[in-house]
Amino acid sequence: MPSRAQAVIAAAVVVGASAIGLVWRFGTRTARPSPTTTALAAEPARAAGTPHGVQGDGGSAQPSGERTSKGRELPRGGRVVFPEHRLVGFCGTRGAPKLGRLSGNLAARAKTVEGFAETYAQGRKPLPVFELIAVIAQEAPGAEGLHRRRVPDATVESYLAAARAARALLLLNIQPGHSDFATEVKHFERFLREPDVGVALDPEWAMAEREGSAKRVPGASFGRMRGRTVTDIARYLRGIVAEGDLPEKVLVFHQVNERVLVEEEAIEAQPGVAIVKSIDGLGRRESKIKTYDALVRTLSPGVHPGFKLFFDEDSEGGHRLMTPEQVLSLTPVPAYVMYE
């Protein structure tokens, strides 16, 4: 069964949704192009140095976090994410606007994200999020044969500077292709040692943990992740938090349907890590709610619910994007709302 964003499909598709997830069928909608067929902007090589005081797109250097008697804090104060905050963000990557709106003028995007975040506060502190797709699944195998492309460190640095200018969190979204999550997450360790950088895992694009997937192309079929992988990454982040006396790290895992995550009961909450399960069903409101209701039933203890909205796919066929009021009426109320 083909996947959604980035899929390279010869025919166009129309989206439908069941109570558990997505149902795809051939029809009239043009599929979104793979990053290998999208014109990616040329990116400069990373300049020498660390993320501290990096220069953003048109922005000034930003500090890496305030040092207090209690250690460094989150961008808007405090060291614990939930239940004080509600996270609201955009996703995307440089040079590929079809993969999300978090590209182009990041200062302008930050103002938009801020506005969205404020509408979702409802008794919590709004905390904006930049979810940068830092590892992008690819149709082509590439030099390493892993069907994935990492963005340069210079791109992460520019997004981090923009996030800091907006007092927002930066999450590094990982689409590992035929690599594995641990390898790709650890590649960005120097950024993860900062107080305002977390991780988002996207199992839809993870082929390594799916049996018989050696010849499968990401996007042509769903990938898969095991619950213990989430726990392993959470333990790794826990160690970074403890070593650096950092505030809680956010660890998101996206779930489009019940098949991309198996053995969910193996997910174990870790001190210093706020784990979020972001439910990614798309389409009309009724279908999204059914998908959400079905997938929140299996939330592991200590895992917080999240919800994803799609500006384009959710509003096709004359349907309207869900409003903040409608999203906040979900049960349980999402702790993280992300827009693509």
ZIURPE-V13214 format. One record per residue. N is the residue number from 0. D_FIRST is the distance of its C-alpha to the first C-alpha in Angstrom with 1 decimal. Layout:
n: {N:N}
d_first: {D_FIRST:D_FIRST}
//
This chain:
n: {0:1:2:3:4:5:6:7:8:9:10:11:12:13:14:15:16:17:18:19:20:21:22:23:24:25:26:27:28:29:30:31:32:33:34:35:36:37:38:39:40:41:42:43:44:45:46:47:48:49:50:51:52:53:54:55:56:57:58:59:60:61:62:63:64:65:66:67:68:69:70:71:72:73:74:75:76:77:78:79:80:81:82:83:84:85:86:87:88:89:90:91:92:93:94:95:96:97:98:99:100:101:102:103:104:105:106:107:108:109:110:111:112:113:114:115:116:117:118:119:120:121:122:123:124:125:126:127:128:129:130:131:132:133:134:135:136:137:138:139:140:141:142:143:144:145:146:147:148:149:150:151:152:153:154:155:156:157:158:159:160:161:162:163:164:165:166:167:168:169:170:171:172:173:174:175:176:177:178:179:180:181:182:183:184:185:186:187:188:189:190:191:192:193:194:195:196:197:198:199:200:201:202:203:204:205:206:207:208:209:210:211:212:213:214:215:216:217:218:219:220:221:222:223:224:225:226:227:228:229:230:231:232:233:234:235:236:237:238:239:240:241:242:243:244:245:246:247:248:249:250:251:252:253:254:255:256:257:258:259:260:261:262:263:264:265:266:267:268:269:270:271:272:273:274:275:276:277:278:279:280:281:282:283:284:285:286:287:288:289:290:291:292:293:294:295:296:297:298:299:300:301:302:303:304:305:306:307:308:309:310:311:312:313:314:315:316:317:318:319:320:321:322:323:324:325:326:327:328:329:330:331:332:333:334:335:336:337:338:339}
d_first: {0.0:3.8:6.6:9.9:13.4:14.1:11.0:12.5:11.2:13.7:13.6:14.0:11.9:13.2:12.4:13.1:13.3:14.1:16.7:14.5:11.9:9.8:8.5:7.4:9.2:11.2:14.6:17.3:16.4:16.5:14.0:15.9:17.0:16.6:19.8:20.6:21.0:22.7:26.4:27.1:30.7:33.0:33.8:37.1:37.6:38.3:41.9:43.8:44.1:42.3:40.4:43.7:45.0:42.3:42.7:40.1:39.3:42.7:43.4:46.0:45.7:44.7:45.7:43.3:44.3:47.6:49.4:51.1:52.9:49.7:47.7:45.3:43.5:40.4:40.6:42.2:44.2:43.8:42.0:39.7:36.6:36.2:37.5:39.7:37.0:34.0:31.7:30.4:28.9:27.0:24.6:24.4:25.8:28.5:28.2:24.6:25.2:21.7:20.5:22.9:26.5:28.1:29.4:32.5:35.6:34.9:38.2:37.3:33.8:35.7:37.8:34.9:33.2:36.7:37.0:33.6:34.6:37.9:36.5:34.6:37.5:38.6:41.1:39.4:40.0:37.3:36.0:34.0:31.2:30.0:26.6:26.5:23.4:25.4:22.8:20.1:17.0:17.3:15.7:19.0:20.2:23.5:26.9:25.8:22.6:20.8:18.5:20.3:23.3:25.9:28.0:31.7:34.0:35.8:32.8:32.6:36.4:36.4:33.8:35.8:39.0:37.5:36.3:39.7:41.5:39.5:40.1:36.3:34.1:31.9:28.6:26.9:23.1:21.5:18.2:19.0:16.5:17.9:21.1:21.7:22.6:26.2:27.0:25.7:27.4:30.6:30.7:31.6:34.2:37.1:35.4:34.4:38.1:38.8:39.2:36.8:33.7:30.7:27.1:23.6:20.8:17.2:15.0:11.7:13.1:14.8:13.8:17.2:16.9:13.8:15.1:14.5:13.2:16.2:14.8:11.4:11.8:11.4:9.3:7.1:5.2:7.1:10.6:13.1:16.8:19.5:22.1:24.8:23.6:24.3:27.7:28.4:27.9:30.0:32.8:32.8:33.3:35.8:37.9:37.9:39.0:41.8:43.0:43.2:44.4:41.5:40.3:37.1:33.9:30.8:27.6:24.5:21.0:18.2:15.8:13.0:12.1:13.5:11.1:12.0:15.7:17.3:21.0:21.7:25.2:26.1:26.3:30.1:31.8:34.1:37.4:37.3:33.5:32.0:28.4:26.1:22.7:21.3:18.9:16.6:15.3:15.9:17.1:20.3:22.6:22.3:18.5:19.1:22.0:20.2:17.5:20.5:22.6:20.0:19.4:23.1:24.1:23.2:25.1:27.1:30.8:31.8:28.4:28.6:26.1:24.7:22.9:21.2:21.8:20.4:23.3:21.4:18.1:20.1:22.8:21.2:22.3:25.6:24.5:26.4:25.5:26.6:30.1:31.4:33.2:30.1:28.3:31.5:31.6:28.5:29.4:29.6:30.5:28.3:30.2:28.1:26.8:24.9:24.3:22.0}
//
